[in-house]
Amino acid sequence: MSGIKRLTKADYREILALNQYAFQYTRTEEENEQYGDKIKSHTIFGWMEGDELAAKVHIIPFQVYLGDSVLDMGGIAAVASWPEQRRGGKVKQLLQKALYTMREEGKTLSYLHPFSVPFYRKYGWELAFDQLECTIPIQHFLKDWNGKGKMIRRKKSKQTVSLLQQIYKDYAQHFTGMLDRTSDWWDHKLDERDQIILAQQQGSSEGYLVYQVADHTFTIKDAAFSTLNGRKQILQFIRNHDSMVETVKWTLPADDPLSLLVEEPSFEQKLAPYFMARIVDVKGFLEQYPYSSTVSSNQSFIIEVADDFLVENTGSYQITHKQSQLVIHPEKDPSLPRVKMNIQQLTQIFLGYKRPQELAAVLLVEGDPAAVELLEEMIPHRQTYLPDFF
């Protein structure tokens, strides 16, 4: 018989074989064992042709920051099929199964890193994260940054991770969409070859840098700052490598102010699309969403959402500002202003990747101007950023 099966440890050999073929790598037995431990937390669905695994999809449980709020998110990863099994709709059905499973588990968001943006757009995911990939000559850092405090070198340890997590959490709350990293994720994130440095002032940690230096290149793997002084300390630390390195490679948030801070802003900057996202449960997401605290209007409006792949999301959602809170109202007043969009644009707007008026200008959002303005007012201005990969 053919159909979808939830895979278990007994299926790991088939999972590993398909991974290695589809993603073109080989692992040692030890690495396979480590990967087996890693995927214990995954929910894995496979399409079976008889007793043979034809295709699969993994759901990885995460939590993500939307400002200072935390929402459950399902990361889609390791989507693969044997070439002789492709283009038969198996992956489509696996993705739909994954979405319904996430809804049942209370996950209102899903992320994935696309091999093809058009492919995943068909199923409701949309671009929501960019990365600013910078290649910077070390001379651009040669100024007095006036950073106060000292830099403390650390080795990978539980205590170090605790310090990094505190800084990271403060940093993450200025953005939308960053992972709430667990201790296991930090363990996966940090390599034994990494150099770890903390920016401290009066015993308080204000920033960190995880980096490697090789072949005259300073490569920043991860960085976060809880204060401007912490940022300046780290920029000063990078400057001090001018006798060792020629180039700094740093991937930053799309709106990072580094080019405003260095003396010479002319360096290689490439804004590249990165991860896609989709809202899994519109009602649940709208009820949990941290709306702007500056909303002043007491008016209500309706969002009409179309979701062709997960039809339970299709419908009208009345949003009312009531007693300093925005609530999803079960009643739909036909006289209220309305705004219409599909699930992709709803996701982009509520994550802050695109603004309502920006999408309305190109007719990806349609409706009453009053409703667009109300939607614009209730969405916080926060950059999406994801410095992780899965």
N, C-alpha and C positions, 0 to 999 in steps of 0.2 A: 504494500500500500504506500501511496505518496501522501505527504502532508507535513505539518509543522509539529515539531517535538521540542520540548524543553530539554536541553542538553545538560549532562551531569559529568562528574569526574570520570565516569566510565567512558565518556566520549572524548576525553582530552587528546588522545593520540590522533583521532580524526580531525579535531579542531586544529592541532598543531600542524598537521600535514597540509591542510587547506591554507592556513596562514602562510606557511613557508613558500608554498607555490604561488599564491596570489600576490604576496607582498615581496617576493623574490629575496629571501634571506634564508640563512641556515643558522641553527642554534646547536650548541653542545647539549649533551644530556643534562649537565648541571643547569644550563640556562633554561632548558625546557622545564625542569623541576621548579625553578624560580618563577617562570611564567605561569605554571600550573597553580602555584601559591597565589600569584597576583590575581588570577581570574576567578578565584573562589568567591569573590564578592559580586561578580558579574552575573546578570541574568542572560543566558545565551539560548537563543532559539535557532533551531536548524530545520532546513527543509530536507526531508528524507525521501529518497527514492529507494523503496524497499528498506534494506538495512544500511544503505550507503548515504553518507552526508553529501548533499548536493550544494547547499548554500547555507549561510548563517549570518546572524547579526548579534552583537553584544550590546547590552544596556549596562552602563556603569553608573552606580548611584553617587551623586554629588549633591552638595549644597552650594548656592551661589549668593553673592552679595548684590542687592539692589539698594545702593546707599547703605544705611545701617540695618536694613531688613535682610533676612536670609530665607531663600526659597529652595524647595527641593527641585533638583534637575536631573534628568536622565541623559547621560552622554551616550550617543550612538557611536560605536567603534567596531573595527575589524569586520566590516561588511564585506563578504567575499562569497564567490561561487566558482566552481570548476568551469572552465570555458565551454565545455560541451553542455553545460546546464544553463547557460546564460540566455537572456532575451526570451524567457518563457514566463515572466511575471513572478518568479519565485521571490526575488528580493523585494518586490513591491508588497507582496503578501506578508513577508517577514517584517517589513517596516510598519505595516498597519497593525500587525500583532503586537509589535513593540510599543506603539503609541497607545493602544488600548490597555496594555499592561501598565504603562506609566500612569495613565489616568486612574486606573483602579488603585494604584499605590499612592496616589495623592501628589504625583509629580506634575507640576503645571508648566514646566519648561523642558526643552530638549536642545542640546547642542550637538554638532558634528563637524568634523573637518572634511570637506568635500573632495572627492577625486574629480567631480564634475558638478559645477554649480547648477547648470540647467537640469541635470538628472534629479537632484534633490529638491529643486524648486517645484517640480511636478507634484511633490508629496508634502508641500507646505513649509519646508525650510527656506530661509532667506538669509542673505548676507547680513551679519550684525556686528562683526568685529573686523577691524583693519589693524595692520601693524605698520609702524614707521621704521623701516630698516635703514639704519644710518651707518655710513663708513666715514670716519672723521680723522683727519690728520692730527697727530698728538699736539702739533703746534697751536691748534685752536683752543687748547686748554691752558695755554701759558699766560695766566694772569693771576693776580692775587685774589683768591676767592673769599678771603676773610672768614673762613669757617672757624668757629670756636669749639674747642674741645680736643679730643684725641681719638685716634683710630686704634681699635683693639682687634688683633687677629685671633680667630677662633678655629677650633677643629670641629668636625662634625660630631655632635653629641646630642643627647636629649635636652641638656641645658641650653646649648646653642640654638636648637630648633625652637625652644620656648621663647627665646629672645627674638629670633627672626619672626616668629608667628605674631608676636605682639606688634612689631613694626608693620608687618604685612597687613594685618587686620586694619590698623589705622589708615594705611595707604589705600586699601581696597575700598573703603567706604566713601572715597571720593569719586569712585567710578561705578559703572553698572556692569555686572556680569562676571566679576572675578570669582574664582573658586574659593570656598572656605576650606583651606587646605587642612587635611588631617595629618597626624604624625606619620601615618603610613605613606601619605603622598609626599611629605617632606623627605622621607627616607628614599623614595623613588626619585625625587627631584635632585637631591644632592649626590654628586659623584665624589669618590675618594680623591680624584684629581683636582677638585674645585678648591679654590682659595676663597676663604670667607673672612670678611672684614666688617666690623661694626663701627659706626660713628657714634661716639658718646660725648656727652657734656654733663659735668657734675653728676656722674653716675647713672645718667639716664640715656638709654639708647634711642637715637633719633634717625637712624638709617642703616642700611646694610648693602653690601655688594657681594655677589657670588660671581667669580670670574676665573679665567684661565689666561695665562700668558705663554705664547709659543710663536716662533717664527716672526718675531718683532710685531706681533699683533696682540692687542689687549681685547679679549672677547668677554663681554658682559653677558652672563647667563641669566642673572636675576638681580633686580635691585628694587628697593622701596625706601621711601622717606616719610617720616611722620612730621618733619619740620623743614622749613627752608634752610635752616642752618645745617641739618643733616645732609641735605642735597649738596650744599656748598662744601662740606667736609669731604664728601665723596668725589666731587669734581676736583678738589684740591689733591686728593689722593691719586686720582688718575693722572693729573699734571705731573706728579712726582715720578712718573715712569718715563719721562721724556728722554732719558739716556738709554732706555731699554727697548722702547717700542716706537714704531712709526705710525701705526694706525690703531684706532679704537673702533670696534664693531659693537653696536648697541641697538637693540630693537626696543622702541619706545611706544607709548600711547600716541594715537594720531594727533592729539592736541598738545603734546609735551612742549614746554617753553624753552627747551635747550638752545634752539637757534637764536632766541632772544637774549640768552645769558652769555654765550661765548662771544669773543671779540669779532670773529669772522664767521658769519652764518652760511657762507658758501661752501657746503660740503655735500657729498652724495646722500640724497634722501629719497627713498622709494616707499611710497604708500601702497601696500599690497593687501588685497582681500585675504582674510584669514579664515575664521570660523563662521558657520551658519547657525541659526537658531530658529526655533518655532515654539509658539505657545501650544501646549498640549490640551489644556482645559481652559477655555476662555473664561467661563464663569468663575472657576476657582482662582484663576490668575487675577482677574479684575478685583475680586474680593480681597486678595492678599496684597495687592500692589501698593507701594508707598507713594501716594500722590503728593504733589507739591504742597508744602505747608503754607504757601503764600496765596492759595486760591481765595479770591474775594467774592466771586459771583455766587449768588444763591440759586442760579438757574439750573434747570435740568436739560439734558439732551440725550439723544439715542445714537448708539453706534450699531450699524448694521454690518454684520460680519459674514463673509462667505468662506467656507472651508470645504472644498470638493473632496478631499481625501479623508477627512475626519468629520463627517457630516453632523455629528452631535454638536459641533461648535457653531454651525451655521445658525444665525438667528439675530434678534434685536436685543440690545442690552441698554437699559435706561440707567443713566448715571445721574445721581442727585447729590448736590452739596447740602448737607444737613448737619447742623450743630458741629461745625468745624470738621466734619468728616465727609468723605465721598463714599456713597454707598450704591451698590447695584440693586435697583428697584425691580421687583417682580412685575409691576404694572407698566404697560407701555402706553403712554399718552400720545395719540396720533397727531396732536397739535404741536408737539415739541420739535425743535430743529433736529435734523438728522445728518449723520455723516456715514458714508458707505466705503468699505474697503475689504480686501481679502485678508486671509490669515497672515500672509507674508508681510504686508504693510502694517498690520496691527502689531506684529512682533517688532518690526523695525522702530515704530513710533514709541512703544511702551518701554523698550530697552534704551531708547535715546539715541539710536544710531542715525535716525532721520527724524526731522521735525514734521508735524502735520502740514504746516503751510508749504513746506518744501515739496512734499509729495502731492499736495493739492495743485501746485503750480504745473505739474506734469500729468495731472489727471489720474494718478495712481490712488488718490483719495478724492471722492466726490461727495457733494452734499451742500447743505446750507452753510454759507460763510460764518454764520453765528455759531454753528456747531463746531466748525474747524477752529474758531477762535477759542471756544471753551475748552476744547481738547488741548490746544496749544498751551493754555494757562495751567492745566492740571498736570502736565508732564514735566518733571524736574529736568533742568539742564545739567546732565552728567554724561561724560564721555564713556562709551563702551570700551572695555579693555580686557584682554585675556592673555596673560603672560605664560600660559601653560599649554600643554598639548596632550591629547590622548587619542 
